[in-house]
Amino acid sequence: AVRGAGGLRAPHGIPMDLLDRLLVIATEPYTLDDIEKIITIRAAEEDVVLASGAIVELQQIGNRISLRYAMQLISIAEIVARKRKSATVEAADIQRAYSLFLDEGRSTASLTAQANTMMVDA
């Protein structure tokens, strides 16, 4: 029950008068097709040409890790591709960018594994 609500039980602990003013939006996880469309739009906005294998690689990363991380890899992979003098980003460029820049999960795992070698202020 919410204090001051006259003993009424409110969903999620939110008073009924406030709940009436909220907009509830149902959300669903992105599908692989959604991820592909978003990645394609982002690449076009950044003027990056992605090979089909690169799109598949980014789809998998976006699905497994996060869409935000996958989109950040686009510009990094373009730099990797330019270094090998290619105008098209290939799957290998995405994999190279992935190996150079850690996502949150891999970064946390790395820090946890190395925790005993780091100085800690006690």
Backbone as a ProteinNet text record, in pm:
[ID]
protein_1_A
[PRIMARY]
AVRGAGGLRAPHGIPMDLLDRLLVIATEPYTLDDIEKIITIRAAEEDVVLASGAIVELQQIGNRISLRYAMQLISIAEIVARKRKSATVEAADIQRAYSLFLDEGRSTASLTAQANTMMVDA
[TERTIARY]
84.7	0	88.2	35.8	107.4	60.2	154.1	121.4	38.5	-68.5	-153.2	-252.1	-260.7	-351.5	-477.4	-502.5	-623.1	-626.8	-508.3	-503.2	-517	-526.4	-536.8	-403.3	-411.3	-289.8	-267.7	-149.3	-118.5	-17.8	-35.5	61.1	200.2	301.7	441.9	470.1	380.8	401.5	383.7	320.1	297.5	154.1	134.8	-1.2	-90	-216.8	-309.4	-324.4	-327.8	-344.6	-223.4	-104.6	14.3	16.3	-23.1	-23.8	-116.7	-227.9	-321.9	-259.6	-155.6	-92.6	26.7	65.6	181.5	143	235.6	219.6	304.3	241.5	311.6	333.8	458.2	493.5	557.2	497.2	553.6	672.5	780.9	898.8	934.4	1000.2	1045	1189.9	1264.6	1404.2	1408.6	1517.1	1535	1554	1498	1523.5	1650.9	1702.7	1821.2	1792.5	1669.7	1632.7	1633.1	1580.9	1582.6	1725.6	1811.4	1952.3	2018.4	1990.1	2047.9	2004.5	1877.2	1827	1893.5	1904.9	1964.7	2111.8	2183.3	2325.5	2343.5	2258.6	2266.2	2241.6	2143.5	2115.2	2233.8	2288.6	2401.9	2523.3	2550.4	2663.9	2643.8	2522.8	2493.6	2513.9	2472.4	2490.5	2637.9	2720.8	2864.2	2940.6	2868.5	2930.2	3028.7	2989.4	3071.9	3006.9	3086	3036.8	3067.7	2963.5	2980.1	2955.5	3047.3	3025	2919.5	2856.2	2749.3	2801.1	2924.4	2982.9	3002.7	3033.9	3051.7	2917.9	2812.1	2679.1	2638.8	2664.2	2631.8	2710.6	2837.5	2922.4	2868	2830.8	2775.8	2640.1	2560.3	2431.6	2454.2	2547.8	2575	2625.6	2713.8	2766	2653.8	2570.9	2458.4	2359.7	2338.6	2245.4	2305.5	2434	2500.3	2542.6	2592.5	2649.1	2555.6	2557.7	2464.8	2469.1	2357	2348.1	2438.1	2444.1	2529.3	2675.6	2723.9	2863.2	2886.3	2792.3	2806.4	2815	2732.9	2735.3	2865.7	2923.1	3050.2	3164.1	3150	3254.5	3259.2	3151.2	3146.7	3259.2	3270.7	3372.7	3513.6	3528.9	3660.3	3700.5	3605.6	3632.8	3663	3602.7	3633	3778.3	3828.1	3968.4	4059.4	4021.5	4098.5	4099.2	3984.8	3975	4059.2	4051.8	4131.1	4280.6	4320	4462.1	4510.2	4421.1	4459.3	4420.7	4388.8	4360.6	4237.5	4131.6	4005.1	3894.6	3804.7	3690.1	3572.4	3580.5	3472.1	3516.1	3430.5	3458	3415.8	3508.6	3483.3	3465.8	3423.3	3403.4	3532.9	3646.2	3775.5	3805.2	3761.4	3781.1	3698.5	3576.8	3490.6	3555.2	3605.1	3669.3	3793.3	3869.4	3988.9	3948.9	3847.1	3798.8	3746.8	3677.4	3625.5	3739.4	3849.4	3963	4037.1	4028.8	4100.8	4024.9	3890.3	3809.7	3713.6	3732.5	3651.8	3513	3415.1	3281.9	3279.5	3169.8	3160.2	3182.4	3123.7	3136.2	3279.2	3346.2	3484.5	3577.7	3550.5	3632.2	3619.1	3497.1	3473.7	3541	3528.2	3590.8	3742.9	3800.8	3945.3	3990.9	3917.8	3953.1	3937.7	3834	3812.5	3925.1	3967.6	4075.3	4208.3	4226.7	4353.6	4346.6	4239.1	4217.3	4330.1	4386.6	4492.7	4624.9	4640.5	4764.4	4757	4639.2	4620.5	4632.6	4675.2	4685.6	4546.8	4516	4385.3	4406.4	4335.3	4343.2	4257.9	4320.5	4244.5	4228.4
-118.8	0	123.7	229	355	443.3	499.7	585.3	704.3	733.7	846.9	816.2	692.7	656.9	591.1	602.7	547.2	395.4	330.7	185.1	121.9	202.5	146.5	85	-29	-92.4	-43.1	11	67.8	-20.4	-37.7	-116.9	-53.9	-136.2	-93.5	10	23.3	119.7	263.5	285.6	420.9	460.6	577.1	620.2	624	587.6	577.1	709.2	823.2	950.6	983.1	939.5	958.6	858	734.8	631.1	667.6	734	776.6	876.9	946.1	1049.7	998	874.3	817.9	753.4	752.1	683.5	557.7	443.9	316.6	269.6	243.5	198.9	61.3	-35.5	-170.4	-172.4	-234.5	-245.5	-391.7	-419.4	-554.3	-547.6	-654.2	-654.4	-644.6	-587.3	-578.6	-717.3	-738.2	-861.4	-840.3	-948.4	-935.1	-845.4	-852.2	-764.4	-617.8	-590.6	-453.9	-404.1	-488.6	-451.9	-423.6	-506.7	-485.3	-350.5	-317.2	-189.2	-71.4	-79.7	29.4	45.7	-64.1	-59.5	-3.3	-43.8	5.6	156.1	203.2	347.1	422	370	436.3	442.1	332.9	330.8	433.3	443.4	541.3	683.8	709.9	842.2	876.6	776.3	798.2	782.5	759.5	737.6	622.1	513.5	393.3	284.5	222.2	112.8	-18.2	-92.9	-220	-336.3	-432.2	-556.6	-636.9	-730.1	-809	-886.6	-936.3	-1007.8	-918.2	-790.8	-695.1	-667.3	-658.3	-636.3	-753.8	-874.9	-994	-994.2	-958.8	-953.9	-851.6	-733.9	-630.4	-671	-741.9	-793.5	-883.4	-974.5	-1069.4	-997.9	-901	-824.4	-743.4	-681.2	-603.5	-689.2	-809.8	-901.5	-958.5	-992.1	-1056.4	-957	-840.3	-745.1	-624	-536.1	-422.3	-354.3	-297.1	-226.4	-103.1	-35.2	83.5	48.9	-58.5	-100.8	-137.1	-208.6	-246.9	-123.2	-22.9	98.5	175.8	172.1	240	172.4	43.5	-28.6	9.6	66.3	100.6	197.8	307.7	407.7	355.1	274.1	215.8	119.9	38	-57.5	14.3	130.5	206.9	252.6	292.7	333.4	213.9	97.3	-25.4	-55.8	-41.7	-67.8	32.6	160.7	262.2	234.3	182.9	152.3	45.7	-48	-149.3	-105.4	26	91.4	34.3	12.6	-36.1	64.5	82.6	172.5	98.3	-33.8	-116.1	-184.6	-176.7	-243	-389	-478.7	-622.7	-679.8	-803.8	-870.4	-872.4	-891.1	-893.7	-758.9	-649.6	-517.2	-502.5	-555.3	-552	-634.6	-751.8	-838.7	-772.4	-702.1	-631.6	-520.2	-442.3	-334.9	-393.1	-505.9	-574.4	-617.6	-660.7	-706	-589	-471.6	-355.2	-281.7	-279.4	-201.3	-292.6	-299.2	-388.4	-331.3	-421.2	-383.3	-389.6	-347.3	-341.7	-477.7	-582.1	-716.2	-768.3	-754.9	-802.6	-717.3	-587	-499.7	-535.7	-560.1	-599.3	-732	-827.5	-958.6	-945.4	-861	-839.6	-776.5	-675.8	-611.3	-706.5	-788.4	-885.7	-987.6	-1033	-1132.2	-1074.9	-945	-882	-807.9	-824.8	-748.8	-766.1	-884.5	-906.9	-841.7	-798.7	-734.4	-582.6	-528.3	-383.9	-330.4	-205.5	-139.4	-98.7	-126.9	-91.2	-4.8	107	196.4	136.7	89.5	24.3	110.5
0	0	0	-57	-64.5	49.6	123.3	235.5	188.3	257.9	222.2	112.1	67.1	-41.7	11.1	141.3	198.6	194.6	199.3	199.5	62.4	-45.1	-180.6	-221.1	-285.3	-335.9	-478.2	-502.3	-633.1	-705.3	-836.6	-913.2	-907.1	-887	-886	-777.5	-678.4	-571.9	-614.6	-729.6	-780.5	-744.9	-683.1	-649.9	-773.8	-757.3	-870.6	-945.6	-874	-944.5	-1031.2	-991.4	-1073.7	-1188.7	-1158.9	-1261.1	-1377	-1346.5	-1450.6	-1547.2	-1503.6	-1586.7	-1666.4	-1643.5	-1711	-1843.3	-1933.5	-2060.7	-2055	-2069.3	-2064.4	-2207.8	-2240.9	-2375.2	-2365.2	-2431.4	-2433.5	-2529.2	-2487.8	-2574.2	-2593.7	-2704	-2735.6	-2781	-2760.9	-2809.2	-2962.2	-3012.5	-3157.6	-3217.4	-3336.2	-3410.9	-3493.1	-3550.9	-3636.7	-3756.3	-3810	-3921.6	-3878	-3758.3	-3705.5	-3691.6	-3636.6	-3616.5	-3750.8	-3849.9	-3983.7	-4040.6	-4028.6	-4080.9	-4010.3	-3879.7	-3802.6	-3838.2	-3850.6	-3886.1	-4026.8	-4118.9	-4256.6	-4261.9	-4186.2	-4181.2	-4120.4	-4012.1	-3945.7	-4038.2	-4107.8	-4201.1	-4312.2	-4363.5	-4468.8	-4417	-4293.2	-4233.6	-4217.4	-4193.5	-4176	-4306.8	-4417.8	-4549.4	-4547.7	-4484.2	-4475.7	-4560	-4646.4	-4729	-4657.7	-4623.5	-4552.1	-4647.2	-4649.1	-4723.4	-4647.9	-4716.8	-4653.1	-4531.9	-4539.4	-4426.5	-4305.5	-4330.1	-4221.6	-4153.8	-4232.8	-4176.7	-4088.9	-4135.7	-4056.8	-3926.5	-3934.3	-3814.8	-3714.5	-3763.7	-3676.3	-3618.3	-3698.7	-3648.5	-3527.7	-3541.2	-3433.9	-3308.4	-3328.4	-3215	-3150.5	-3231.9	-3179.9	-3103.6	-3150.9	-3085.2	-2956.5	-2959.5	-2846.1	-2738	-2778.8	-2682.8	-2667.5	-2765.4	-2764.9	-2901.2	-2937.3	-3064.6	-3063.3	-2950.8	-2939.2	-2966	-2907	-2928	-3074.3	-3135.3	-3276.6	-3365.4	-3336.8	-3418.8	-3400.1	-3279.6	-3256.6	-3333.3	-3357	-3430.9	-3578.5	-3632	-3774.8	-3810.3	-3736.9	-3770.9	-3744.5	-3640.3	-3611.3	-3723.2	-3767.3	-3874.7	-4006	-4026.2	-4147.7	-4146.2	-4031.7	-4019.7	-4047.7	-3996.1	-4021.3	-4170.9	-4237.2	-4381.3	-4461.1	-4421.8	-4491.8	-4477.7	-4362.2	-4339.9	-4438.1	-4472.7	-4572.4	-4713.9	-4727.7	-4855.2	-4925.4	-4847.9	-4902.5	-4871.6	-4967.2	-4947.3	-4885.4	-4878.2	-4825	-4696.1	-4595.7	-4468	-4480.2	-4454.3	-4460.7	-4319.5	-4311.3	-4182.2	-4101.4	-4167.5	-4098.4	-4031.9	-4094.5	-4035.5	-3908	-3910.4	-3791	-3679.8	-3715.1	-3615.3	-3556.5	-3639.1	-3590.8	-3494.3	-3531.2	-3443.7	-3312.7	-3321.1	-3202.2	-3110.2	-3169.4	-3087.9	-3023	-3083.3	-3030.8	-2921.2	-2928.9	-2836	-2760.8	-2630.1	-2547	-2522.6	-2519.5	-2475.8	-2323.7	-2264.4	-2118.5	-2052.6	-2108.3	-2049.4	-2051.2	-2165.2	-2174.5	-2090.1	-2082.2	-2000.3	-1852.6	-1808.2	-1669.4	-1637.5	-1728.6	-1708.5	-1700	-1783.3	-1782.5	-1651.2	-1605.5	-1479.2	-1361.4	-1364	-1257.4	-1253.9	-1371.4	-1380.4	-1332.6	-1351.6	-1314.9	-1181.6	-1108.1	-984.3	-884.5	-874	-774.1	-811.7	-936.8	-979.2	-972.4	-939	-935.9	-795.1	-788.5	-659	-614.2	-488.9	-434.9	-312.9	-307.7	-193	-81.8	23.2	130.3	252
[MASK]
++++++++++++++++++++++++++++++++++++++++++++++++++++++++++++++++++++++++++++++++++++++++++++++++++++++++++++++++++++++++++

